[in-house]
Each structure stands twice: as C-alpha cells, then as structure tokens.
Amino acid sequence: MGMTAGENGHGLESKINVTPMVDIMLVLLIIFMVVAPLLQPGITVPVPTNMNNAEVDSKIIKESSVVIAIPNDVDYYLGKQRLEKDQLVQEVGQMLKQSKNEQDRIVYIKSGVGVSYGNVVGVINEIRKLGVDKIGLVVDKKKKDSGS
C-alpha cells in the first residue's frame, strides 16, 4: 500500500498496489491447473499385456463345452455354428439345460481384438441372465520368441 499526497498536495491518499496479489493468484492458478488432473478419483489398474502364465482349462476342449466366439462386432458363433445374438442366448440356454453337473455350467467366450468392449459385456450380461455364474474369457497364450 502506497501513501501519496492528494491532488492538491493536502492530505494523504492511500491506494492498494494489486500487482503482487495478481502475481500470487496467477501462480496459484497454475499450480491448481497442474495438480487437478492428478487428483482424479479411482485407482490405476495395469492391464496384463502378455499371457505366458495363463492356465489352460481342460474343460474347454470337451465336445459338450459351451464356447462362444465373437470374431467381430456382428458375428456370433456357438462352437462352429454362426448364430444371431438372440438365437445365441437361446441355444446356450438349451445347452446348459443338458448339463447335469453344476461344475460343467461354464460358458467360455473368445473375442477378437477389434471387438468393442460393450459388445462382449452385452453377451456376458445375457449369459448371466440364464443363471450362469462361471464365465471364462479365452485368450491365446503368447508364443515364446524363438531366437531372442
């Protein structure tokens, strides 16, 4: 705060020097702009990139296994039979009724790399509506590099 003489030289007039306050506010603004993205809620989960240690379920190769393949967003296969999405759920329901053992009520889903996440989740939700609690997502094991 500076003290200066008035216009006619009689008395004192006080004026606030706002320059230091503006400097401090700009520094605080920059600090908050840098820190704000780091304060987003949730935790970061690393997604597995290689599947060298994936366990192979021996039940998947049985003839009675329920294996759904989704090579792209519009094609659905049950075993080697191509079906529409609503037909797929009906066929899976019929196959699950034939399984006598509760341990055999597993549905395996193979999805292509380009298939949208929402499409796979939609199939999983439809399968869960059938009362299936065990759903396996099938991945290919990463092949060991030869020569490296």
N, C-alpha and C positions, 0 to 999 in steps of 0.2 A: 504494500500500500504506500503510495507516494503522497507527500504533502507538498502542495504548491500554493503560491499566492493566488488570490482570486483575480478576476479580470481587471479590476481597477486597483489591484495591489493591496486592498484592505482585507484582512481575514484569510483564513486558511480554507482550502477546498481539498477534500480527500477523494481520490479516485483509486479504484481497485485495478491492479495490474493482473489481467486474466491470462497472460501468456504462460506462466508456469503451470497454472491449473489446466490449460488446454494441453500442454505437453504431457502432463501426468495422465490425463484422460485418454490421450491417444496411445500412450504406452500400455495402459490397462486394456484398452480395446484390442490391441494387437495380441497381448498375452491371452486374453479370453478367446480370440479367434483361433489361436494356435492350439489351445488346450481343449476347447469344446469338442472336437471330433474324437479325442481320446477318451472322453467321459461317456461314450455311448453305452447303454445298458447291455447286458448279456456277456457271455464268455466266448472266447475264440476256441473253436474246436478244429484241430487239424484233421483233414480228411486223408485216409490212407491212400497212398499212391501206388504201392506195389503189393501184390498178394502172394509173396513167396511162401508164407506160412499158413495159407488158407487150408482148412481141413476139408477133405472131400467126404461128403456124406454118401455112404454106400447105398442108401435107400433111393438115391436119385436115379440109378440105372435100372431099377426094377420096372417091369412092364406095367405094374399097377400104380406107379408113381404119377402124381398129378404135376405135370411140368407145363407151365405157361411160358411161351416165348413171345416177346414183343420186339421184333426186329426194327420197326419204325413206328411212327405215330398212328398209322392207320391199319396196320396188320396185326392180328392176334392169332396165335396158334396154340392149340392144346395137343401136345405131342407133336405129330406131323400134320394134323388136320387144321386147315385155316377156317376160322370162325369170325362172326361179328362179335362185338363186345357183349351184347345182351345174350347171345347164344352161348358165349364162353362161360358166363356165370351159371347158366342152366346146366351145361354139360359138366362143369366142375361139381355142382351140387349133386348130380346123379352119380358121378364117380365116387364122391365122398360117402354117399349112402351105401355103396357097395363095400366100402372098407369096414371090416368088423372090429378091428383093433384100434383103440384110441391113439396108439403110438403111430399108426400109419396115416393119420389125418394131418398130413403135412402137404402144403402146396408150395412148389418151387417156382420162382419167377426169374426168367432170363430176360434181360433188357439190353437193347442195342445202345451204343454210346450216344447216338443222336436223339434218342427218345426223350421227350420232355419229362421232367420230374413229376409234374401234375398228372400226366397220363399214367405213370406207374403207380402213383399214390391212389388214383381213381380205381385201378384194378385191385389194389390191396384192400381198399375200403369195401369194394363189392364182395371180395372173398371173405372178409371179416364178418360181413352181414350173414354169411352162411354158417357162422359159428366156428370158424377155423381160427384157432389161436396160434398155430405154428405156421409161419410163412418164412420160407428160406429164399434169400436173394442169391442167385447163382452168379459167380464170377469165374473167369478163366484165370488159372494160375499164370503168373508171369514166368515166361520161359527164361531159363538161365542163359546168360550170354555165353556164347562159345568163342573162345579166343580172347576174352577180356580179362 
